[in-house]
Amino acid sequence: MTPIQRARSLMLIKHPFFASIMMATPMHEKPAAWFLERGTFATACTDMKSIWWCTEFFATLEGDQAMFVIAHEVMHIVLMHGLRRQGRNHSLWNIAGDYVINYWLKKLGFETPKGALYDPRFADLSAERVYELLFDGVKGATKPLPDWIGKDLIEPAEAANAAQCQELEYEIKGKLAAAANVAKLCGRGSADIERLIDALIHSNVHWSELLRNLLTAVKQNEDNWSRPNRRIRAAYFPHKRNEAAGEIVLIGDTSGSMSPNELKMIGGVVDDVREQLKPERVRVIWADDDACLREEVFEEGEPLELHPKGGGGTDMRKPLQHVAQFDPIVVLMVTDCETPWPDQPTPFPLVVCSTASNSTVPTWADYVEVKE
């Protein structure tokens, strides 16, 4: 097994969040001469779209060390350092980004190699602030800082084009959304990772794109491994799923605070992702009564035309318990979040589509803020 293969294997086991982004990013092996010709260290580098790694350098690394280097380049992508330089000295900006990255990797449990740039003074600071502090320390020097020293960050071609730059930013944020969901599905999500990505994901990506990414990640998880029968408490051996996907369940909160337009928007997205998930059916539960009797079922190929019913008060724990009988591949709950939540995670992936800002939802559920 090559060093890069060992690094990938370890990443999949220990850090599925980073592994998801790594697997979605093209990676290229190059000799040391290739890096030196481009004024970078012969280790690894990225242009926000691909990662290049040096044959000779990786041959000297153990698995955990190689994993750190790849995670470091992934973090340059995650934090979009190549899109945020804005005329700053390239070398100093790269160093500032390295300090930020290595702080986070250490915090997330990676083994920081000897010689890596790390300083606890820069804890929780942005690359922009670290750059200011570094610049204040060198601006009085008699010689300018060479622009190539320490560079593992190649300026993406899109940096000169605002439209392409925004497209690349959306692409990265889409990877982030999917990776966050993968980590959660694997049981390896953490408050630190959520804090790291929350501001990035929810700043500019439209909620519908985020929802599509979350549902696509659920589909990928379903394709990879068969789910156990939750009614049988016994060991099972994972195997590829060949049967058609089951149901998507949409729980609509019709407690009086939901507008028809909000439900219509969600229905449009669900109709769109049906093309990706290929479910047997979509089951819609209108939740404003104890028995959850108001239901609409749409078989594969039928148009999704929603007819909200209700208007009373709602305890969303009741529909969540009710829909478990259908063994859904994913449940979308459209609500203003003015409800108590279950104490334990649901036995199915749950995506809360909140119509209210800054809502409180369980940490084990995915969250999308829906706006008209």
N, C-alpha and C positions, 0 to 999 in steps of 0.2 A: 504494500500500500504506500503510495506517495505521500509526502508531507501535506500536500493540499487535500488529498483524500482523507487523511487522518483528521485534519482540521475540520473538514466538513462533517465527518461522522461525529466528532466531539461536539460540534456546534448544534447539531440536530438533537443530541441527547441533553446537553446542558443549557443551551440558550436558543430555544425554538424561535423566539422573536427575531434574533439576528440571523438565524438559519433561513427563515422565510425570505428576508430581504436578499440574503446572499444567493439563494436559489433563483430569485427573480432578476438577478444582475449578471450580465455576461462577464466571464472571467477568462483572462488570457495569460498564458505563460510566455515570458520573454527572457532573453539572456541579459546579463548585466550591462553589456554594451548598449542595448536598446534604451535603458534607463539613463545612462550617462550621456548619450547623445541628446537627450531631452532635458538635461540639467536637473535631474532628480536623483535622489539616492537609489542605489540598486537594491531596493527592498520591495516596495509595492506602491502603487499610486492609483488614483481614480480621477475621472472627469465628470462625476455625478451619474454617469450612465453605465460605465464599465469599470472593472477592476483589473489591473495588470499586476502580476506577481513574478518575482525574479527567481529563475531556476536555481542559481548558485546560492542565493541567500536562503531560500526555503529548505535547501538540502542540509543546512546547518541547524534547523530548528526542531525542537520537540513538538509534540502535538498541541499542548497548551500554548506554547509560544506562537506557533503558526496560527492558531485560533485567535489569539489576541491581535495579531497583525491584520488578519482579514476583518475582524470586528472593528478595528480602528478605521479601516477604509470604509466599511459600511456606515460607521458613524459620521464620516465626512459627508456621505450621501444623505443620511437621516437629518443631519443638521443643516444641510444645503449650504455648506461653507463656500462652495464654488459659485454660488449665486449671490452671496452677500458681501463680497470683498469691496465693491464700490470704490475702486481706485486706491485702496490702501496698499502699502508695500506688500508684495506677494509673499515674500519670505516671512515677514513678521506676522502677517495674517495667518499663514500656515502654522506657525509656531503657537499663536494664540489659540487656534482651533485645536491643535494637538493637546494643549494643556486642558482644555474643556473636555475633550474626548477621553483622555486618560483618567481624568477625575471620575467621569461617569462609569467607565469600564471597571475601574477599581471598586466603585460603589456597588456595581452590579455583580461583583464576584469574580471578575477576570483576574488572572495572575499577571500583575504588571511587571514586564521584564526589566532587568537592570539597564539603566541608561535612558529609559523612557521619560519624557517630559512630564513631571508631576509636581504639583505644589499645592498644598492644602489652602494656601492663601486665596487661591482662585476657585474655591468651592462655590458651586451654584451661580457662578458668574457667566455672562454671555461671552462669546468670542469677541464681540465689539468692545466690551469693558476690559477684558484681558488685554486686548490690543492696545487700548489707551494706556493701561498701566505699563506695559512693555515699552511702548513708544516713549513715555515719559522717562523711562530708564536709559534709553539709548539716543535720544534726540540731541544730547549735548556731546556725543562722541565726535571725534575729529574725522573719522572715516564713515561713510554711509554703509549701512548693512547691505552686503551683496544680496541681490534679489533671487539667487538660486539656492542659497543655503537652506537645507531642511525642507525642501519642497517635495511633498508627495501628493499635492493637489494641483491637477491640471485644469486650467481655465476652460470650461465648456464653451463650445462654439456659440451656444445659445445666449451667452452673456451679453452679446452685442445686439441681440434682437429681443425686444420686450415681449412680443407675442410668443416666440419660441421659449423664452425663459419662463413665462407663465405656464406653458404647456408642460415643460420639464418639472416645474414645481408641483403641478397637479399630479403628474405621474408618480413622483416621489411620495406625495401624501397618500396616494392610492395604495402604494406598497406598504406604507406605514399602517394604514387602516387594516389591511389584510394581515399584516404581521402581528399586530396587537391582538386580533381575533384568534390567530393560530396559537399564540402563547397562552391565551385564556382557555382555549379548548383543550390544550395540552396540560392545563393545570399549572403552568409556569409563568403566569402573569404576575406582576408585582406592582406595588404602589410606586416604586421608583421609575419603572418603565412607563407606567401610566402618566406620571408627572412629567417625564421627559417628552412624551409625544402629544400630550393633550393640547397644548397651545398650537402646535404645528398642524395637527389634524383638523381642528375645529376653526381655524382662522379664515381660510379662503375656499376650501373645498365645499361645494354645494352638498347639502344633506343627501340628495338623491344619489350622488356619486359615491358618497361614503356608504350608504345603505347597500348599493350594488356590490361594493367591494366586500362588505361584511358577509353578504349572502353568497358571494362567489367563494369566499374562504370556507364557509360552511359546506358548500358543495364539494370542494376539494377534499375536505376532511371526510365526508361521507364516501367519496370515491375510493379513498385510500384504505379504509378499514371498515369491516362489518361491525355493526353495533351489537352488543349482547342483548339477549331477551331480558328485559328488566323484570319480568315476572318470575324468572328462574334464577335463584341465587346459587350460581355455580361458575366454575372457571370456564373460560372459552378461549379458543385459539383464533387470533385475528386472521382474516382472509379477505381477499378482494371482494367487493360487492358487485354482483352482476345484475341483481334485480333492479327494476325501475325504482326511481326515488319515490318516497311516500308522499306525505302531505305537507304542505305549508299551511300553517294556521295563522290567521290574522284576527286578533282580538281588538275590537273597536269599542272604546270607552264612550258610551252614549249617555253619560251622566248629566248632560246639559251644557257642558263647557266645550264640546267639540263641534266645530263648524262643518257643514257638508263639504266645503272646499278642501279642508284639511284631510278629510277621509278620502276625497277624490284624488288628491295628490298621492297619497300612500297607495291607493289602488292602482294608479298609473305605474308606479315603480314596481309593484308586485307583478303586474301584467308584463312588464319589461323583463324582469328577472326570471319569469317562468320559462323564457326561451333558454336561459342558462341552466336552471336547475332541473327542468323537465319533470316536474312533480306529477303524480297521478291526479291530484286534485288540489284545489285551494278551498279551505274551509274557513268561513268567516263567522265569528261569534260576536253578537252584539251584547255587551256586558253592562246591564243595569238592573239585573234581577238575580235572585239567589239560584234559580234553576238553570240559568244560561240556555233558555229554550229558543231564543231568537237566533236563528242560524241560516246561513246561505252556503251552499256547496256548489263549486264550479269544477266540472270535470276537465281533463286535459283538452285544450282546444276551444273551450267555451269562452266567450268574452266575459271579462270581469266587470260586471255592472253592479255596483254596491247600492244597497237600499238601507241606510241606517235606521234603526228602530230603537226607541227608548226615550229616556229623559230623566230617569230617577237618579238616586245615589248609587255609588259603585264601590265595592270592595274587590280590588283586582286579584286578591288571593283566590277568590272563588272560581273565576274563569281559568286561572292558571292550573288549579287543581282539576278542573273539569276537562281541559283539553289533553291532559296526559294520557287519557285512554286511547287517543288516536295515534300515539307514538309518532309525533310530527318530526320532520327533519329540522325544522326551525319554527319558532313562534315569533311573530311580530305583534307587539302590543302598542296601539296608538292611544295615548293617554296624556292628560295634563299632569300626571304623577301625584295628584292629590288623593293618595290612597295608601293604606298600609301594605307592606310587602311580606312575602314569605320569609321565615327565619332561615330556611335552607335553600340552596340552589335548586332550580328546577331540573328535572331529568332530561331536559332538551335545551338546545341553545335558545336563548331569549334575547331579542333585540327590542329595546324600549324606544319607541319613536315618540319623543316628548314634544308637545306643542307649547310648553312653557320653558322659559329660559332658566338656567341654573337649577335644574330639577335635581332632587335627591333620588337616586336609584341604587339598587343593590350593587355591590362591587363585582359580583359574579355575572352580571348582565351587561350586554353591550348597549351603548347609548347613542342615539342620534337626535339632535335637536331639529325639529321640523319647522320650517318657516314658509309662509305663503309667499 
